[in-house]
Amino acid sequence: MTGPEPPEGSHHRSRRDWFVDSLMFLLSLLAVVYLSETTWGISTDHVPQWLFVPDHVAGVLGCLALWLRRRHPVAVAVTLAVFSTFSVTVAGALLAALFTVALHRPFRSTLLVGVLCLLTAIGYAFLRPEPGIVPATVLGFILYLGVTGWGLYLRSRRQLLESLRERAVRAAAEAHLRAEQAQLRAREQIAREMHDVLGHRLSLLSVYAGALEYRSDASPAEIAQAARVIRESAHQALQDLREVIGVLRAPTGELPQPTLADVRELIAESERAGMRVTLSGDPALEVPHSVGRTAYRIVQEGLTNARKHAPGAEVRVVITGAAGEGLTVEVDNTALPGPVDPGPGSGQGLIGLTERVSLAGGRLQYGPTPEGGFRLTAWLPWRP
């Protein structure tokens, strides 16, 4: 950053600018009057009398030139510095112009104008060898350095404030972006949970509804049993939906989440729906909660897909692993004789499951087996 710099050739004055410029103009006029009284009011034989008119003309022109200092600060300062070679009354306007350069222009321009002012001060001492010119020249040097330093300080302060303001705006934008990303992740989590939970429940409803449709010879007791299971599954689906939507009102950690031990109930529920499921391994392993939840979702997705795409096939669930080696979950189903209607499906379940396993630091593989079935295999890290 180079700080706030007014563009050359155009500047819109605010009320504050008009007030400051008017004050500078009046102070410069007072400096013209004061310096004229102290310099030309004392009779001296060391100053040529013909310089009286050019000195005062330069002083008045310097005061008028201050109205252009915002648009052309360097040009005004250089012109007044040249005038100061022979004019003492232009000193007030020159200090104001030098301050403007230091405040609004880069340090290099300020340095060049400052050096020019020092050189013209030396030239003034040679052109007008008045009594006490050396102390006056030293005082002029001090004033030039003081005004330049003050302008540079205010410029640096403005740059710092502008930098802090931009940083605050950038931080607010980044915070807004992080909030949007967090909201997007929450929505993705809700969509994933709704797919995993409702997909499983609705597939059970589809199985029982299909049985009622094709079993026209079913006894009243069998119809009542199927209707009861459908009612219970629909009620459970609504309960699961309420829990998932609850993430909109409560942190995720406060919601009940399934664990690896719940896999037995998941398989029992599928068996009550008529699936043939074989469980191998120990779902009661003391795995971390996040690993157990992910493993549960893997088994749930595998059972749901088998029920939708391979109804009647035998399903095998294998859960093995140990701390330090990782947890392996495998769900596969046998092939069915003859063509099978795959049923509706978008494939988003496996895509979302792949993302879930990847976020957990694991690996997921799935695809058809050589025997015509389908296998879903996942490995999850299990740190001791």
Residue pairs with C-beta under 8 A, 6 or more apart in sequence:
1 159
1 162
1 163
2 106
2 159
3 104
3 155
3 156
3 158
3 159
3 162
4 104
4 158
4 159
4 162
5 104
5 105
5 106
6 70
6 71
6 73
6 104
8 71
8 72
9 71
9 72
10 71
11 70
11 71
13 21
13 70
17 70
21 66
21 67
21 69
21 70
24 66
24 69
24 96
25 63
25 64
25 66
25 67
27 92
27 96
28 62
28 63
28 66
28 92
28 93
28 96
29 63
30 92
31 59
31 89
31 91
31 92
31 93
32 56
32 59
32 60
32 63
32 89
32 90
32 92
35 59
35 88
35 89
35 91
35 92
36 55
36 56
36 59
36 89
39 47
39 88
39 89
39 130
40 47
40 52
40 55
44 130
44 131
46 128
46 129
46 130
46 131
47 128
47 130
51 86
51 128
54 86
54 87
55 86
55 87
55 88
55 89
55 90
56 87
56 89
58 83
58 86
58 87
58 89
58 90
59 87
59 88
59 89
59 90
59 93
61 83
61 90
62 80
62 83
62 87
62 89
62 90
62 92
62 93
62 94
62 97
63 92
63 93
65 76
65 79
65 80
65 93
65 97
66 76
66 93
66 96
66 97
68 75
68 76
69 76
69 77
69 96
69 97
69 100
70 100
70 104
73 97
73 100
73 101
73 104
73 105
74 101
74 105
74 109
74 113
76 97
76 100
77 94
77 97
77 98
77 100
77 101
77 113
77 117
78 113
78 116
80 90
80 93
80 94
80 97
81 94
81 113
81 116
81 117
81 120
82 120
83 90
83 94
84 90
84 91
84 94
84 117
84 120
84 121
84 124
85 120
85 123
85 124
85 127
86 124
86 127
86 128
88 124
88 128
91 140
94 117
95 143
95 144
95 147
98 113
98 114
98 117
98 144
98 147
98 148
98 151
99 147
99 148
99 150
99 151
100 151
101 109
101 110
101 113
101 151
102 110
102 114
102 147
102 148
102 149
102 150
102 151
102 152
102 155
103 151
103 152
103 154
103 155
104 155
107 152
110 148
110 151
110 152
114 144
114 145
114 148
117 144
118 141
118 144
121 137
121 140
121 141
121 144
122 137
124 137
125 133
125 134
125 137
130 136
186 247
186 248
189 247
189 252
190 244
190 245
190 247
190 248
191 352
192 352
192 355
192 356
193 244
193 247
194 241
194 244
195 348
195 349
195 352
196 297
196 300
196 301
196 349
196 352
197 237
197 240
197 241
197 243
197 244
198 237
198 240
198 241
199 301
199 304
199 349
200 266
200 300
200 303
200 304
201 233
201 234
201 236
201 237
201 240
202 237
203 304
203 307
203 308
204 229
204 233
204 269
204 270
204 273
204 307
205 230
205 233
205 234
205 237
206 307
206 308
207 273
207 274
207 307
207 311
208 226
208 229
208 230
208 233
208 273
209 230
211 218
211 226
211 274
212 218
212 223
212 226
212 227
215 222
218 226
229 272
229 273
243 255
243 256
246 255
247 255
257 289
257 293
258 266
258 292
258 293
258 296
258 297
259 289
259 292
259 293
259 296
260 283
260 284
260 285
260 287
260 291
260 292
260 293
260 295
260 296
260 319
261 283
261 284
261 292
262 296
263 279
263 283
263 295
263 296
263 299
263 317
263 319
264 279
264 283
266 296
266 299
266 300
266 303
267 277
267 279
267 299
267 303
267 317
270 277
270 303
270 307
270 315
271 277
273 307
275 303
275 306
275 307
275 315
276 313
276 314
276 315
277 303
277 314
277 315
277 316
277 317
278 314
278 315
278 316
278 317
279 317
279 319
280 316
280 317
280 318
280 319
280 320
281 317
281 318
281 319
281 320
282 319
283 319
285 319
285 321
285 327
287 295
287 321
287 327
287 382
288 382
288 383
290 360
291 327
291 360
291 380
291 381
291 382
294 356
294 357
294 360
294 362
294 378
294 380
295 319
295 327
295 329
295 378
295 380
297 353
297 356
298 329
298 331
298 353
298 357
298 364
298 376
298 378
299 317
299 319
299 329
299 331
301 349
301 350
301 353
301 376
302 315
302 317
302 331
302 332
302 376
303 315
303 317
303 331
304 349
305 345
305 349
305 350
305 374
305 376
306 313
306 315
306 331
306 333
306 374
308 342
308 343
308 345
309 340
309 342
309 343
309 345
309 374
310 333
310 334
310 335
310 336
310 340
310 373
310 374
311 336
311 340
312 336
313 333
313 334
313 335
313 336
313 373
314 333
314 334
315 331
315 332
315 333
316 330
316 331
316 332
316 333
317 329
317 330
317 331
318 328
318 329
318 330
318 331
319 327
319 328
319 329
319 330
320 327
320 328
321 327
321 328
321 380
321 382
322 382
323 382
323 383
323 384
324 382
324 383
324 384
325 382
326 362
326 379
326 380
326 381
326 382
327 379
327 380
327 381
327 382
328 377
328 378
328 379
328 380
329 377
329 378
329 379
329 380
330 375
330 376
330 377
330 378
331 375
331 376
331 377
332 369
332 373
332 374
332 375
332 376
333 373
333 374
334 371
334 372
334 373
335 369
335 371
335 372
335 373
350 366
350 376
353 364
354 364
357 363
357 364
357 378
357 380
358 364
360 380
360 381
361 380
361 381
362 378
362 379
362 380
362 381
363 378
363 379
364 376
364 377
364 378
365 376
365 377
365 378
366 374
366 375
366 376
366 377
367 374
367 375
368 374
368 375
369 375
